[in-house]
Amino acid sequence: MTIDQRLNELVQYAVNKDLIDEEDAVFCKNQLMEILEIDEADKAPLDEENENRSLADILDDILDWAAKEERLASNTVTERDLLDTKLMAVFAKRPSGVTADFRKKEESDGIETATAWFYEWNQDIHYIRRNRIAKNMNWKTPTEYGDLDITINLSKPEKDPKEIEAAKKASTSNYPLCLLCKENVGYAGRLNHPARQNLRTIPVDLNGEEWHLQFSPYVYYHEHAIVLSAAHEPMKITVNTFQRLLDFVQQYPHYFIGSNADLPIVGGSILSHDHYQAGKYEFPMASAEEEETEHLKDYQGVTVSKVKWPMSVLRVKGSDKNQVVQASEMIRKKWQAYDDETVGVYSQTGDTPHHTITPIARYRDKKYELDLVLRNNRTSDEHPMGIFHPHKEVHHIKKENIGLIEVMGLAVLPGRLKSELMQLAEALLTDDPAKEMASNQTISKHLEWGRQVKEKHPELNQENVGHILQQEVGLVFSTILAHAGVFKRDNEGQEAFLRFISAVNE
């Protein structure tokens, strides 16, 4: 196919997906030609039969042509992403138009239909890259806390050394201030900042403030949304946080929404910009059993339950939104200053605070719910990365912070594990697995764990080794969550947890 035919194919795709009307076809093709520095076309965009190929395949052909014709500075993932985003922006309505379409669907068919449409639109416009998301590995692992969700993240393309070096040399800019600022909408991007010409957000009023809903380009679960503040202000868990979260589920009752904690080690990756994550997905923690329940005497109709979960979770529920907000704020303040030296729980060192909360909100069975996950970021000589953080013995699987998504029971594991688990499977089936693992620099980090897996599963064979390793990874994730739990699941820890609940309800 010629480049002209490929552009016609892309325009036809946009028409088929209702991104543009047929009468826009010539106009849009001319814009594509301008971007690619093409002066002439052979055929009108809708005058021929086109194959029903995927968007990724169509764009790959165009990008390959662009690289060959030196329309790309270099044929790297970053340069290709900058160009294909610019091409897809030709078919993206202006923000006001997308918002108007969203509101129209919300009014006619309801908010659930509106978000489903917007999610599909983000995929059709290539902001969410279907081809990359499909690469992620996903499975479930049964545990005493229910089935945990495990994903190995393969959707973020690895940069080669040339790209990394080029990004270092690229001029720095304070615009946008970060990846979550609303100024990213329509931004062209650069070597050290992704292109966002096809990004659109939906305005949301939370607690009388301007916020915006968008979808994550790296989808870890269905309708994985980010709700971000219009103001570039640091994350802070306060009574306003609880108010905003419950305001959101009142407007989007089919979604959960949660916030990362606001302290280093236990917080998320971007603490400089207040934001939440939401979506149409039931995480394992949401269906976890409620072990003990008390009525909060000072808050009408509000209950607090201890949740059966490896981390320390209190579930606050009630039909009165304001009462749930105020009860949650009371618990947060109690936790902020709470000490229990019998289980090594200390709220601060000098003037440095250690306690905070990871809150998750839902609207379920006509009640507002806030899961308050107790967090502490204290370190020690034994655990310099964090006492309530993945411990050293599990770093071969994961050593990064336990953020909101993982708190709720979905492990987001590094892409390196795909290859490592394949190599580990091969090693475990040899006559001397320990020798094979120790001699392989890539998987030697898994040596002790591999030995344990081999001993635990004498039935290992070619057919089952992959599944067994996946399940054992899930069990390690359960251990990781237990490491992050402030009150441990043993008798001593649970008695201490109940003492805190009693203090809450004094």
C-alpha positions in Angstrom: 0.0 0.0 0.0 1.1 3.6 -0.7 1.2 6.2 2.1 -1.8 7.7 0.4 -3.8 4.5 0.8 -2.6 4.2 4.4 -3.9 7.7 5.2 -7.2 6.8 3.6 -7.4 3.7 5.7 -6.8 5.8 8.9 -9.5 8.3 7.8 -11.9 5.4 7.1 -11.2 4.1 10.6 -12.0 7.4 12.2 -15.3 7.5 10.3 -16.2 3.9 11.3 -15.5 4.7 15.0 -17.7 7.9 14.8 -14.7 10.1 15.7 -15.5 12.2 12.6 -18.4 12.6 10.1 -18.0 11.5 6.5 -18.0 15.2 5.4 -14.9 15.8 7.5 -12.9 13.1 5.7 -11.1 15.3 3.1 -10.4 18.0 5.7 -8.9 15.5 8.1 -6.8 13.8 5.4 -5.4 17.2 4.4 -4.3 17.8 8.0 -2.6 14.4 8.2 -0.8 15.2 4.9 0.4 18.5 6.4 1.8 16.8 9.5 3.6 14.3 7.3 4.8 16.9 4.8 2.9 15.4 1.9 1.8 17.7 -0.8 -0.3 15.5 -3.1 -2.9 12.7 -2.8 -3.9 10.1 -5.3 -7.4 9.3 -4.1 -10.1 10.8 -2.0 -10.2 9.3 1.5 -13.4 7.3 1.2 -13.3 6.3 -2.5 -11.8 2.8 -2.0 -12.4 -0.4 0.0 -10.1 -0.6 3.0 -9.2 -3.7 5.1 -10.7 -3.8 8.5 -7.3 -3.7 10.3 -6.5 -2.6 13.8 -5.6 1.0 14.5 -2.2 -0.1 15.8 -1.4 -1.9 12.5 -2.5 1.1 10.4 -0.4 3.5 12.5 2.6 1.2 12.5 2.6 1.3 8.7 2.4 5.1 8.6 5.2 5.4 11.2 7.4 3.0 9.3 6.9 5.2 6.2 7.7 8.3 8.3 10.9 6.7 9.5 12.0 5.7 6.1 11.2 9.1 4.6 13.0 10.9 7.5 9.9 12.5 9.0 11.1 11.1 12.4 14.3 12.4 14.0 14.9 8.8 15.1 12.9 5.7 14.9 12.4 5.3 18.6 9.3 4.5 20.7 9.3 8.0 22.0 9.5 9.7 18.6 6.9 7.3 17.2 4.5 8.0 20.1 4.9 11.8 19.6 4.0 11.5 15.9 1.1 9.0 16.1 -0.5 11.1 18.9 -0.2 14.2 16.7 -1.9 12.2 13.9 -4.7 11.0 16.1 -5.3 14.5 17.4 -6.7 15.3 14.0 -9.7 13.2 14.8 -10.2 14.4 18.4 -13.0 16.8 19.2 -12.1 19.9 21.2 -12.6 19.4 25.0 -15.9 21.3 25.1 -17.3 19.0 22.4 -16.2 15.8 24.2 -17.7 17.1 27.4 -21.0 18.0 25.7 -21.2 14.5 24.2 -20.5 13.0 27.7 -23.2 15.1 29.3 -25.7 14.3 26.5 -25.2 10.6 27.1 -25.4 11.0 30.9 -28.7 12.8 30.5 -30.3 10.4 28.1 -28.8 7.0 29.3 -27.3 7.6 32.7 -23.8 8.1 34.1 -22.8 4.4 33.7 -23.4 4.6 30.0 -21.6 7.9 29.7 -18.4 6.6 31.3 -18.5 3.4 29.2 -18.8 5.6 26.1 -15.9 7.9 27.2 -13.7 4.8 28.0 -14.4 3.4 24.5 -13.7 6.8 23.0 -10.3 7.0 24.8 -9.4 3.7 23.2 -10.6 4.6 19.8 -8.6 7.8 19.8 -5.5 5.9 20.9 -5.0 7.6 24.2 -5.5 4.2 25.8 -3.4 2.0 23.5 -5.3 -1.3 23.2 -2.3 -3.1 21.6 -0.1 -2.4 24.6 -2.6 -3.1 27.3 -3.2 -6.5 25.7 0.4 -7.4 26.5 -0.2 -7.4 30.3 -0.3 -10.7 32.0 -3.2 -11.2 34.5 -4.3 -14.0 36.8 -5.9 -14.6 40.2 -4.5 -16.4 43.2 -6.7 -17.9 45.9 -5.7 -16.9 49.5 -7.3 -16.9 52.9 -8.4 -13.3 52.1 -10.1 -14.2 48.9 -8.7 -14.2 45.3 -6.0 -11.7 44.8 -5.5 -10.1 41.4 -2.0 -10.2 39.9 -0.8 -8.4 36.8 2.6 -8.1 35.2 2.8 -4.7 33.6 4.0 -5.0 30.0 2.1 -2.0 28.6 4.7 0.6 29.3 7.3 0.3 26.5 10.9 0.1 27.6 13.1 3.0 26.4 16.4 2.2 24.7 19.6 3.8 25.9 19.5 6.4 23.1 16.1 7.6 24.1 17.1 7.9 27.8 20.2 9.9 26.8 18.2 12.1 24.4 15.6 12.8 27.2 18.4 13.8 29.6 19.7 16.3 27.0 16.3 17.7 26.2 15.5 21.1 27.6 13.6 21.1 30.8 10.3 23.0 31.1 7.9 23.9 33.9 4.9 23.6 31.6 2.9 21.5 32.4 4.1 21.4 36.0 3.5 17.7 36.2 1.8 14.8 34.3 -1.4 15.3 36.2 -1.9 19.0 35.5 -5.0 20.0 33.5 -2.6 21.8 31.2 -1.7 18.4 29.7 -4.9 18.4 27.7 -3.8 19.0 24.0 -0.1 19.4 24.9 2.2 18.3 22.1 4.8 16.7 24.4 8.5 16.4 24.0 11.2 13.8 24.5 10.9 14.0 28.3 7.1 14.5 28.5 4.5 12.4 26.7 2.3 13.8 23.9 -1.2 14.5 25.1 -3.0 16.0 22.0 -5.6 13.3 22.3 -6.2 13.6 26.0 -9.6 14.9 27.1 -11.0 15.2 30.7 -14.5 15.6 32.1 -15.0 18.4 34.7 -16.3 17.2 38.1 -17.4 19.3 41.0 -16.1 17.8 44.3 -16.7 19.7 47.6 -17.3 22.9 45.6 -13.9 22.6 43.8 -12.9 22.0 40.2 -11.6 18.5 39.5 -11.3 16.5 36.3 -11.9 12.9 35.4 -9.7 11.2 32.8 -8.7 7.6 32.1 -5.3 6.3 32.7 -3.3 5.4 29.6 -1.9 2.4 31.4 -5.1 0.5 32.3 -4.7 -1.9 35.2 -8.5 -2.6 35.6 -11.8 -1.8 33.8 -12.4 1.9 33.3 -9.2 2.8 35.3 -9.8 6.5 35.9 -7.8 9.3 37.4 -9.6 12.2 39.1 -7.3 15.1 39.4 -7.4 18.5 41.0 -7.5 21.5 38.7 -5.0 23.1 41.1 -1.4 21.9 41.3 -1.3 21.3 45.0 0.3 18.5 47.0 -1.6 15.5 48.1 -3.0 15.8 51.7 -5.5 13.5 53.5 -7.9 15.7 55.4 -11.7 15.9 56.0 -11.9 17.5 52.6 -10.5 14.3 51.1 -13.4 12.2 52.6 -15.9 14.8 51.4 -14.6 14.8 47.9 -14.5 11.0 47.7 -18.1 10.6 48.8 -19.2 13.5 46.6 -17.7 11.5 43.7 -19.5 8.2 44.4 -22.7 10.1 44.8 -22.3 11.3 41.2 -20.7 8.1 40.0 -22.3 5.4 42.1 -21.0 2.6 39.8 -17.4 3.6 40.5 -15.1 3.2 43.5 -12.6 6.0 44.2 -9.6 6.1 46.4 -6.6 8.1 47.3 -3.0 7.1 47.8 -1.6 8.0 51.2 0.1 11.4 51.5 3.5 10.4 53.0 6.6 9.1 51.4 7.2 5.3 51.3 3.4 4.6 51.8 2.3 7.2 49.3 1.9 7.0 45.5 4.3 7.9 42.8 3.1 11.5 42.4 2.6 13.3 45.7 3.1 16.8 44.3 -0.4 16.9 42.7 -3.6 15.9 44.6 -5.4 13.2 42.7 -7.4 10.0 43.1 -7.9 6.8 41.2 -11.4 5.4 40.4 -13.1 2.9 38.1 -15.7 0.3 37.5 -14.1 -2.6 39.2 -14.5 -4.6 42.4 -11.2 -5.2 44.0 -10.6 -8.1 46.3 -10.6 -5.9 49.4 -14.1 -4.7 48.5 -15.5 -8.2 49.0 -13.4 -9.0 52.0 -15.3 -10.2 55.1 -16.2 -7.8 57.9 -15.0 -9.5 61.1 -16.2 -7.2 63.9 -18.7 -4.3 63.7 -19.5 -1.6 66.2 -21.9 1.3 66.0 -20.2 4.6 66.5 -22.0 6.2 69.4 -21.5 9.8 68.4 -22.4 9.4 64.7 -26.0 8.5 63.9 -26.4 5.3 61.9 -22.6 4.9 61.3 -20.9 1.6 61.8 -17.2 0.7 61.8 -15.9 -2.8 61.0 -12.6 -4.5 61.1 -12.0 -6.0 57.7 -10.4 -9.4 57.2 -7.4 -8.3 55.1 -3.6 -8.6 55.5 -3.4 -4.9 55.9 -5.2 -3.0 58.7 -8.5 -1.8 57.4 -11.5 -0.1 59.0 -14.8 0.0 57.0 -17.0 3.0 57.9 -20.6 2.8 56.6 -23.7 4.9 56.9 -26.6 6.3 54.8 -25.8 9.9 55.9 -22.9 11.2 53.8 -21.9 13.9 56.3 -22.0 11.6 59.2 -19.7 9.1 57.4 -17.3 12.0 56.5 -17.2 13.3 60.1 -16.7 9.8 61.6 -13.9 9.1 59.2 -12.2 12.3 60.0 -12.4 11.5 63.7 -10.8 8.1 63.1 -8.0 9.8 61.0 -7.2 12.2 63.8 -7.2 9.5 66.4 -4.8 7.4 64.2 -2.6 10.4 63.5 -1.6 10.6 67.2 -2.0 6.9 68.2 0.8 4.9 69.8 1.0 1.3 70.9 4.5 0.3 71.8 3.5 -3.3 72.4 3.4 -3.8 68.6 5.9 -1.2 67.5 3.3 1.4 66.4 4.6 4.9 66.9 2.9 8.0 65.4 6.0 10.2 65.1 9.7 10.6 65.6 10.4 14.0 67.0 8.4 16.4 64.8 8.2 13.9 61.9 4.8 12.3 61.5 4.5 8.6 60.5 0.8 7.9 60.5 -1.6 8.4 57.6 -4.5 6.7 55.8 -5.2 5.3 52.4 -9.0 5.9 51.9 -11.3 4.1 49.4 -14.9 5.1 48.9 -17.9 3.3 47.5 -21.7 3.7 47.4 -23.2 0.2 48.0 -26.6 -1.0 49.2 -27.7 2.6 49.6 -24.9 3.3 52.0 -21.7 5.4 51.7 -18.6 3.3 52.5 -15.1 4.5 53.3 -12.4 1.9 53.8 -9.7 3.5 55.9 -6.4 1.6 55.5 -4.0 2.5 58.4 -0.5 3.3 57.1 2.8 4.1 58.8 6.1 5.0 57.1 8.6 4.5 59.9 12.0 3.0 59.0 14.6 1.1 61.0 18.1 -0.3 60.6 16.6 -3.7 59.9 14.1 -2.3 57.4 15.6 0.9 56.0 13.0 1.1 53.1 10.2 0.9 55.6 9.0 -1.3 58.5 5.5 -1.5 56.9 6.9 -1.9 53.4 7.8 -5.0 51.4 10.7 -6.6 53.3 14.0 -7.6 51.8 13.1 -11.3 51.4 10.3 -10.4 48.8 12.3 -7.8 46.9 13.0 -10.4 44.2 9.3 -10.1 43.3 8.6 -6.4 44.3 10.3 -3.8 46.4 8.4 -0.7 45.3 5.8 1.2 47.4 2.5 -0.4 48.1 0.1 2.1 46.6 -3.6 2.4 46.4 -4.2 -0.3 43.7 -2.1 -2.9 45.5 -3.6 -2.0 48.9 -7.0 -3.1 47.4 -5.6 -6.4 46.3 -4.3 -6.0 42.7 -0.5 -6.5 42.4 1.2 -4.4 39.7 4.4 -6.3 39.2 7.4 -5.2 37.1 7.7 -6.4 33.5 11.0 -8.1 34.2 9.1 -11.0 35.8 7.7 -12.3 32.6 11.1 -13.4 31.3 12.4 -14.3 34.8 9.5 -16.6 35.5 10.0 -18.4 32.2 13.7 -18.9 32.9 13.0 -20.0 36.5 10.5 -22.5 35.2 13.2 -24.0 33.0 15.7 -24.1 35.8 13.2 -25.8 38.2 12.8 -28.7 35.7 16.5 -29.5 35.5 18.4 -32.1 37.4 20.1 -29.5 39.6 17.7 -26.5 39.9 19.8 -24.8 42.6 22.9 -24.8 40.4 20.9 -23.6 37.4 19.4 -20.7 39.4 22.6 -19.7 41.0 24.6 -19.6 37.8 22.0 -17.5 35.9 22.5 -13.9 36.8 19.0 -12.9 35.8 17.2 -15.3 38.1 19.8 -15.9 40.9 17.8 -13.4 43.0 15.0 -16.0 43.1 17.3 -18.8 44.4 15.9 -19.2 47.9 12.3 -18.8 46.8 12.8 -21.2 43.9 14.1 -23.8 46.3 11.0 -23.4 48.5 8.7 -23.7 45.5 10.5 -26.9 44.4 10.3 -28.4 47.8 6.6 -27.5 48.2 5.7 -28.8 44.7 7.3 -32.2 44.0 4.7 -32.6 41.3 6.3 -29.9 39.1 6.4 -30.8 35.4 6.5 -29.1 32.0 2.7 -28.7 31.9 2.1 -27.3 35.4 5.3 -25.3 36.3 4.1 -22.0 34.8 0.7 -22.1 36.6 2.4 -23.1 39.9 4.9 -20.2 39.7 2.1 -17.8 39.0 0.2 -19.0 42.0 3.3 -18.8 44.2 3.9 -15.2 43.0 0.3 -14.4 44.2 1.1 -15.9 47.6 4.2 -13.7 47.8 2.0 -10.7 47.1 -0.2 -11.7 50.0 2.9 -11.7 52.2 3.9 -8.3 50.8 0.5 -7.0 51.9 1.0 -8.5 55.3 4.4 -6.7 55.6 2.5 -3.4 54.9 -0.1 -4.2 57.6 0.4 -2.1 60.7 -1.5 -4.4 63.0 -0.4 -8.0 62.1 -2.8 -10.8 61.6 -1.5 -12.8 64.7 -3.2 -12.7 68.0 -1.1 -9.9 69.4 -1.6 -7.7 66.4 -5.4 -8.2 66.3 -5.7 -7.5 70.0 -3.8 -4.3 69.4 -6.1 -3.5 66.5 -9.2 -4.0 68.6 -7.7 -1.7 71.3 -7.4 1.0 68.6 -11.1 0.5 67.6 -12.1 0.8 71.3 -10.1 4.1 71.5 -12.0 5.3 68.4 -15.4 4.6 70.0 -14.6 5.9 73.5 
